[in-house]
Amino acid sequence: MSYQALARKWRPHDFSQMVGQRHVVRALINGLDNDKLHHAFLFTGTRGVGKTTIARILAKCLNCEEGVSSTPCGVCTTCRELDEGRYVDLIEVDAASRARVDETRELMDNVQFLPTQGRYKVYLIDEVHMFSGHSFNALLKTLEEPPPHVKFLLATTDPRKLPITVLSRCLQFNLKRLPVGEIAGQLAYILKEEGIPAEEGVTRLVAMAADGSMRDALSLLDQTVSYCGDKLGIADVRTMLGTVDREHIYRILQALARDDGNALLAQAAVMAEEITDFDGALCELLSVLQRIATVQAVPGSLSDSDTDTEDLQQLAGQMLPEDVQLYYQIALMGRRDLPFSPDSKSGFEMILLRMLAFRPVPFAGDDQMAQPAGAVRDAVSAPARVTEQKAAPVPVPGAGVAPAAAPAPASRARPQPAPASPASGYAPAPGRDTPRAGVLAAGALAAEPGNWPRIVSGLGLTGMTQEVASHCALLGKKQGTIRLCLAPAHARLASDNIKARLEEALRSYWGEEIRLLIEETVPEGETPAAIRQRRDDERQRAATQAMEADPNVRALRETFDARIENVTLDT
């Protein structure tokens, strides 16, 4: 007997063998068992998710010689002929090759005749969206009021191209892409039944490459068996699929966590020797970053079946959540720009260097620009620029800001990172477990509500910790306990990790043991974030007034009847 492809050999023959699509199967089973059958069904979804398979099973349920049932016998003549694809009362139509209106009319003219052998004459029209407008018109009347012995089963990958008049006459079932776990489980079962040994992770790798399509997964499994021979090895499967080993992604993220530029570029060079599809490498990087972010936000989200749980948990502990979010966005935008790079390897390296260069730096206050990362500062020597000193905006009296007469805090220089070693070319970033720009206890301000904006500016916080502190207001300090209040709208941002970082920064600032207590109440005075927003609004109003008063702008408005739509500030 000739070899039969796995996709055909393992095609389901009844609803119990279906993988996934339980929402569709449940509705059809209830309709069959309760004898409430519509005359037209529309199955939609991407390729290989089971549209025509479910349609054929439904045709078998309708015409089984044992009677209409959700569990056909599978042994009668009708069931066997349907499985073999030679049942005369199942008329399969490929709309892509029979889209002409005269062919559709010929089909509709034969609808009136009774079935030759079975209970129902079933029309299975695949890729029905390929019909022309005239073909749909020829189908429409029969589809609305067919004879009692006719059922229409329509399948399409693009339901948007179907006329609304056709959609409204059918029961529509949207088939979903199958999860990787379900596909991998079915592939493992098939390999076991076929007696083909495989290394751990092979089925998951094939399932991921199938992109939610069971038929694609079975075709890839066939190809994998042909390529690997007696035993399916994970390395051979990666080579065949052209996918990147996830260990490379882990090493890249570990290098990013260490700010190790040399290791980053070395790993990219190793990957270039093994793969040519750097777009696929970026997809894998995005997938790992998403899982790390999930672990950080929901620590118990990993399942026991995950083989890389330890690696993910380790990276989640080494990287800050805001860094993970930044890396994800850079990789996402880099994937869009990758086709425009001179070559994919250099484009991939540039994306990694962006991640290294754009890591958050310590917050330096409203009037001090943040310094570039040590690696960039050491790599590029730029001439000094002389900028005009700008006057600080005058605070509005009674706004909760410290009085202008109050003495300014002592000048505090942020410690510079150690210079890069000749071997690396990249300077290590400041430590992330302790405050990076804390103030000495001798120069610390008193824990008074009016000093809180300047205290926050001196803590050296970044990312989400800085945002939470900026939206807080200081209630007081007593016996080593700092009481802050945070509006309920922002309270969900104050996670345990954020509170721990802020508490450590305050401990370093005052040089004593500090216990932090955050109360969910609306601050009475202005928070640092509110002050910053007010200053931005004042500058915006001033810029708008200056623009409107500019004589050149007035001349343009009068000459061309122009209008100013908005004014933006280049900060």
C-alpha positions in Angstrom: 0.0 0.0 0.0 1.3 3.4 -1.0 2.4 5.9 1.8 -0.4 8.2 3.0 0.4 11.6 4.2 -0.1 12.2 7.9 -2.5 15.1 7.3 -4.8 12.6 5.4 -4.2 9.6 7.6 -4.9 11.4 10.8 -7.8 13.5 9.6 -10.7 13.2 12.2 -13.7 11.1 11.2 -16.0 12.2 14.0 -16.4 15.0 16.5 -14.6 13.1 19.3 -11.4 13.1 17.3 -11.4 16.8 16.7 -8.5 18.8 18.3 -9.7 22.1 19.5 -12.7 24.1 18.2 -14.8 22.9 21.1 -17.2 25.9 20.7 -18.1 24.9 17.2 -18.3 21.1 18.0 -20.6 21.7 21.0 -23.1 23.8 19.0 -23.2 21.2 16.2 -23.6 18.3 18.6 -26.5 20.0 20.4 -28.2 20.8 17.1 -27.9 17.2 15.8 -29.0 15.6 19.1 -32.0 17.9 19.5 -33.0 17.7 15.8 -32.6 21.5 15.4 -30.7 21.8 12.2 -30.3 24.9 10.1 -30.2 24.6 6.3 -27.0 26.6 5.8 -23.7 26.7 7.8 -20.7 29.0 7.3 -17.4 28.0 8.7 -14.7 30.7 8.7 -11.0 30.7 9.8 -7.5 30.5 8.6 -6.1 27.6 6.7 -5.8 24.2 8.3 -8.0 24.8 11.4 -10.7 22.3 10.5 -13.3 24.0 8.3 -13.8 21.3 5.7 -13.1 18.5 8.2 -16.0 19.6 10.4 -18.2 20.1 7.3 -17.5 16.5 6.2 -18.2 15.1 9.7 -21.4 17.0 9.7 -22.4 15.5 6.4 -21.6 12.1 7.8 -23.8 12.8 10.8 -26.7 13.9 8.6 -26.6 10.8 6.3 -25.4 8.0 8.5 -27.6 4.9 7.9 -28.1 4.5 11.7 -30.0 7.9 11.7 -29.2 11.6 12.2 -26.8 11.7 15.2 -23.7 13.5 16.5 -22.0 10.1 16.7 -22.2 8.4 13.3 -21.5 4.6 13.3 -18.5 4.9 11.0 -19.0 1.3 9.6 -22.1 1.7 7.3 -21.7 2.1 3.6 -22.5 5.8 3.7 -19.9 6.5 6.5 -17.2 4.6 4.6 -17.9 6.3 1.3 -17.8 9.7 3.0 -14.4 8.8 4.6 -13.1 7.7 1.3 -14.4 10.9 -0.5 -16.7 9.1 -3.0 -20.2 9.7 -1.6 -22.5 10.8 -4.4 -24.8 13.0 -2.3 -21.9 15.1 -0.9 -21.2 17.6 -3.7 -17.9 19.4 -3.0 -17.4 22.6 -5.0 -14.2 24.6 -5.2 -15.4 28.2 -5.6 -12.0 29.3 -6.8 -12.2 27.2 -9.9 -16.0 27.4 -10.4 -16.6 31.0 -9.9 -18.5 31.7 -13.2 -22.2 32.4 -12.9 -23.3 29.8 -15.4 -21.6 27.1 -13.3 -23.4 28.3 -10.2 -26.7 28.3 -12.0 -26.1 24.7 -13.1 -25.5 23.7 -9.5 -28.7 25.5 -8.4 -30.7 23.8 -11.1 -29.8 20.4 -9.7 -30.8 21.3 -6.1 -34.5 20.4 -6.8 -33.6 16.7 -7.4 -33.8 14.3 -4.5 -30.6 12.7 -3.1 -29.5 9.6 -4.9 -28.5 7.5 -1.8 -28.7 9.4 1.4 -31.1 11.4 3.5 -29.8 14.8 2.5 -28.0 16.2 -0.5 -25.1 18.3 1.0 -23.4 21.0 -0.9 -19.9 21.8 0.5 -18.6 25.0 -1.1 -15.0 25.7 -0.2 -13.5 29.2 -0.5 -16.9 30.6 -1.1 -15.7 34.1 -1.0 -14.2 33.5 -4.5 -17.6 33.5 -6.1 -18.4 36.5 -8.3 -21.2 38.9 -7.6 -23.4 37.3 -10.2 -22.7 33.9 -8.7 -23.8 35.0 -5.3 -27.0 36.4 -6.8 -27.7 33.0 -8.4 -27.1 31.3 -5.0 -29.0 33.7 -2.9 -32.6 32.6 -3.5 -31.9 28.9 -3.1 -29.8 29.6 0.0 -32.7 31.4 1.6 -35.4 28.8 0.9 -33.8 25.5 -0.1 -35.7 22.3 -0.5 -36.0 20.2 2.7 -33.6 17.6 1.4 -30.7 20.1 0.9 -28.1 21.4 3.3 -25.5 24.0 2.4 -22.0 23.9 4.1 -19.9 26.9 3.2 -16.2 27.4 4.1 -14.1 30.5 3.7 -10.8 32.1 4.9 -12.1 35.6 4.3 -15.7 36.2 5.4 -15.4 39.9 4.8 -15.7 39.3 1.1 -19.1 37.7 1.4 -22.2 39.8 0.8 -24.2 40.6 3.9 -27.2 39.0 2.3 -25.3 35.6 2.3 -24.0 36.0 5.9 -27.5 36.7 7.2 -28.8 33.4 5.8 -26.3 31.2 7.4 -25.3 30.1 10.9 -21.7 31.4 11.1 -19.0 29.5 13.1 -15.6 31.2 13.5 -12.8 28.6 13.9 -9.8 29.8 16.0 -6.1 29.1 15.5 -5.2 26.2 17.7 -3.0 26.8 20.7 0.6 25.5 20.6 -0.1 23.1 23.5 -3.0 21.4 21.8 -1.1 21.0 18.5 2.0 19.7 20.3 -0.1 17.2 22.3 -1.7 15.8 19.1 1.7 15.5 17.4 3.2 13.7 20.4 0.2 11.2 20.2 0.7 10.7 16.5 4.4 10.1 16.9 3.7 7.5 19.6 1.1 5.7 17.5 3.5 5.8 14.5 6.4 4.4 16.6 8.7 7.3 15.8 11.0 8.4 18.7 11.5 12.2 19.2 13.5 14.3 21.6 11.7 16.5 24.1 10.7 19.8 22.6 10.4 18.6 19.0 6.6 18.6 18.9 6.4 22.1 20.5 8.9 23.4 18.0 6.9 22.1 15.1 3.7 23.3 16.6 5.0 26.8 17.0 6.1 26.8 13.3 2.6 25.7 12.3 1.2 29.1 13.5 -2.1 27.6 14.8 -2.8 25.3 11.8 -3.1 21.6 12.5 -2.8 20.7 8.9 0.4 22.7 8.6 1.7 21.0 11.7 1.1 17.5 10.2 2.7 18.5 6.9 5.7 19.9 8.8 5.8 16.7 10.9 5.9 14.7 7.7 8.8 16.8 6.4 10.6 16.4 9.8 10.3 12.6 9.6 11.8 12.6 6.1 14.6 14.9 7.1 15.6 13.4 10.5 15.1 9.7 9.7 14.8 7.2 12.5 14.8 9.7 15.4 13.6 13.3 15.5 16.4 15.5 17.1 15.8 19.0 18.3 18.9 20.3 16.6 17.9 18.7 13.3 14.4 20.1 13.5 15.8 23.6 14.2 18.0 23.3 11.2 15.2 22.2 9.0 12.8 24.9 10.1 15.5 27.6 10.2 14.5 28.7 13.7 16.9 30.1 16.3 17.8 28.1 19.4 16.2 29.8 22.4 19.5 29.5 24.3 20.8 32.3 22.0 18.0 34.5 23.1 18.6 33.8 26.8 22.3 34.7 26.3 21.4 38.0 24.6 19.0 39.0 27.4 21.6 38.0 30.0 24.2 40.2 28.3 21.6 43.1 28.2 21.0 42.6 31.9 24.8 42.9 32.6 25.2 45.8 30.1 27.8 43.7 28.4 28.1 45.0 24.9 30.9 42.7 23.8 28.9 39.6 24.8 25.9 41.0 23.0 27.7 41.5 19.7 29.5 38.2 20.1 26.2 36.3 20.5 24.8 38.0 17.4 27.8 36.8 15.5 27.3 33.2 16.7 23.7 33.4 15.6 24.7 34.7 12.1 26.7 31.5 11.6 23.6 29.3 12.3 20.6 31.3 10.9 19.8 33.7 8.1 16.3 34.6 9.3 16.8 37.4 11.8 13.2 38.3 11.6 12.4 34.9 13.1 15.1 35.7 15.8 13.3 38.9 16.6 10.0 37.0 16.9 11.6 34.6 19.3 13.0 37.5 21.3 9.6 39.1 21.5 8.1 35.9 22.6 10.6 35.5 25.5 10.3 39.1 26.5 6.5 38.7 26.7 6.9 35.6 28.9 9.3 37.4 31.2 6.9 40.4 31.5 4.2 37.9 32.4 6.3 36.2 35.0 7.1 39.6 36.6 3.5 40.8 36.6 1.9 37.4 37.5 4.6 35.2 39.3 2.6 32.0 39.2 1.7 32.2 35.5 4.2 29.5 34.3 2.8 26.0 33.9 4.6 22.9 35.0 4.9 21.8 31.4 7.2 24.7 30.5 10.7 23.4 30.0 12.4 26.8 30.4 10.8 27.9 33.6 14.1 28.3 35.4 15.6 30.5 32.7 12.6 32.7 32.6 12.5 33.1 36.4 16.2 33.9 36.5 15.9 36.6 33.8 12.7 38.0 35.4 14.8 38.5 38.6 17.7 40.1 36.8 15.8 42.7 34.7 13.6 45.5 35.7 10.0 45.4 34.5 10.4 48.8 32.8 13.5 47.6 30.9 11.6 44.5 29.7 8.8 46.8 28.4 11.4 49.0 26.7 13.2 46.1 25.0 9.9 44.7 23.8 8.9 48.0 22.1 12.4 48.4 20.6 12.3 44.8 19.2 8.8 45.4 17.9 9.7 48.6 16.1 13.0 47.1 14.9 11.2 44.2 13.3 9.2 46.7 11.2 12.4 48.5 10.1 14.6 45.3 9.6 13.8 45.0 5.8 15.3 48.5 5.3 18.7 47.8 6.9 21.7 47.1 4.6 21.6 43.5 5.7 19.6 41.6 8.3 22.6 40.9 10.6 23.6 44.6 10.9 20.0 45.5 11.4 19.6 42.9 14.2 22.8 44.2 15.8 21.6 47.8 15.7 18.3 46.7 17.4 20.4 45.2 20.2 22.6 48.3 20.5 19.5 50.4 20.8 18.4 48.3 23.7 21.8 48.8 25.3 21.8 52.6 24.7 18.3 53.5 25.7 18.1 51.9 29.1 16.6 54.3 31.6 19.1 56.5 33.4 18.7 58.0 36.9 16.2 60.9 37.1 18.1 64.2 37.3 15.3 66.6 38.1 13.4 69.2 36.0 16.4 71.5 35.3 19.1 68.9 34.7 19.4 66.8 31.6 20.0 63.1 32.2 23.5 62.0 31.2 24.0 59.3 28.5 24.8 55.8 29.3 28.5 55.1 30.1 28.9 53.0 27.0 27.7 55.7 24.7 29.5 58.5 26.6 32.9 56.6 26.3 32.3 55.6 22.6 31.5 59.0 21.3 33.5 62.2 21.9 31.4 65.2 21.1 32.4 68.9 21.4 30.9 70.8 24.3 27.9 73.0 23.5 27.2 76.3 25.2 23.5 76.6 25.9 21.7 79.7 27.0 20.7 79.7 30.7 17.0 79.6 31.0 15.2 81.2 33.9 13.2 78.7 36.1 9.5 79.2 36.0 8.1 81.1 39.0 6.0 78.8 41.2 2.5 79.9 42.0 2.1 81.0 45.6 0.1 78.6 47.8 0.7 75.7 45.5 2.3 73.5 48.0 5.9 74.1 46.7 8.7 75.0 49.0 9.1 78.8 49.4 11.5 80.6 47.2 13.4 81.9 50.2 14.2 78.5 51.4 17.9 77.6 51.1 18.7 75.5 48.1 20.1 72.0 48.9 23.8 71.4 48.7 25.1 70.6 45.3 25.2 66.9 44.7 27.1 65.3 41.9 25.8 62.0 40.5 28.5 59.3 40.7 29.9 58.6 37.2 30.1 54.9 36.1 33.5 53.4 36.1 35.4 53.9 32.8 35.2 51.1 30.3 38.0 48.5 30.3 40.0 48.2 27.1 38.7 44.7 26.6 35.0 45.5 26.7 34.5 49.0 25.2 31.3 49.2 27.3 31.1 50.8 30.7 28.9 48.9 33.2 25.8 50.6 34.2 25.3 51.6 37.8 23.9 48.9 40.1 20.2 48.4 39.9 19.6 46.9 43.3 20.5 50.1 45.2 19.7 53.8 44.6 22.0 55.1 41.9 22.0 58.8 42.9 21.2 58.9 46.6 21.9 62.0 48.6 24.3 61.9 51.6 22.6 62.2 54.9 24.4 65.5 55.6 22.7 67.1 52.6 19.2 65.6 53.0 16.2 67.8 53.4 13.9 67.6 56.3 10.9 65.3 55.9 8.3 68.0 55.4 5.5 68.0 52.9 6.8 71.1 51.1 10.2 69.5 50.5 8.9 66.3 48.9 9.3 67.5 45.3 13.0 68.2 45.8 13.4 65.0 47.8 12.0 63.0 44.9 14.4 64.8 42.5 17.3 63.7 44.6 16.5 60.1 45.0 17.8 59.0 41.7 14.8 56.9 40.8 13.8 55.7 37.3 10.9 54.3 35.4 7.8 53.2 37.3 9.3 53.8 40.7 9.9 57.5 39.7 6.4 57.8 38.5 4.9 56.4 41.7 7.0 58.7 43.8 6.0 61.7 41.7 2.3 61.0 42.2 2.7 60.7 46.0 2.6 63.4 48.6 4.5 63.4 51.9 2.3 63.2 55.0 5.2 63.1 57.6 8.0 61.2 59.2 7.8 59.8 62.7 10.0 57.3 64.5 11.6 56.0 61.3 8.3 55.6 59.4 7.6 57.7 56.3 3.9 58.2 55.5 3.0 58.9 51.9 -0.4 59.2 50.3 -1.2 58.1 46.8 -4.5 58.7 44.9 -6.6 55.5 44.5 -6.3 55.9 40.7 -2.6 55.3 40.8 -2.5 52.9 43.8 -2.4 49.8 41.5 1.0 51.0 40.2 2.5 50.7 43.7 3.5 47.1 43.6 5.6 45.4 46.3 8.7 45.7 44.2 8.1 49.4 43.6 7.6 50.0 47.3 10.8 48.1 48.1 12.8 50.2 45.7 11.4 53.5 47.0 11.9 52.5 50.6 15.5 51.6 49.8 16.1 55.0 48.1 14.6 56.8 51.1 16.8 54.8 53.5 19.9 55.8 51.5 18.7 59.4 51.3 18.4 60.0 55.0 21.1 57.5 56.0 18.9 55.7 58.5 16.5 52.7 58.7 13.2 53.7 57.1 9.9 52.0 57.0 7.6 53.1 54.1 3.8 53.3 54.5 1.7 54.4 51.5 -2.0 55.3 52.2 -4.6 55.3 49.4 -5.9 58.8 49.8 -6.1 61.8 47.5 -3.2 64.2 48.2 -4.2 67.6 49.5 -1.3 69.6 48.0 0.5 69.4 44.7 2.5 66.3 44.0 5.7 66.5 42.1 3.9 65.1 39.0 1.2 67.8 39.4 3.9 70.5 39.7 5.6 69.3 36.6 2.3 69.2 34.7 1.5 72.7 35.9 4.9 74.0 34.8 4.4 72.3 31.4 1.0 73.9 31.0 2.5 77.4 31.9 5.2 76.9 29.3 2.7 75.8 26.8 0.5 78.9 27.4 3.5 81.1 27.2 4.7 79.5 24.0 1.2 79.8 22.5 1.0 83.5 23.5 4.5 84.2 22.0 3.5 82.5 18.8 0.3 84.4 18.4 2.1 87.7 19.2 4.9 87.1 16.7 4.7 89.7 13.8 5.7 87.1 11.2 3.0 84.7 12.3 0.4 87.5 12.3 1.5 88.4 8.7 1.1 84.9 7.6 -2.3 84.6 9.2 -3.5 87.8 7.5 -2.0 87.1 4.1 -3.1 83.5 3.8 -6.1 83.4 6.1 -4.1 80.8 8.1 -4.7 79.6 11.6 -2.6 78.0 14.3 -3.8 74.5 15.0 -1.4 73.7 17.9 1.9 74.7 19.4 4.4 72.1 20.5 7.4 72.6 22.7 10.7 71.1 21.9 12.1 70.1 25.2 
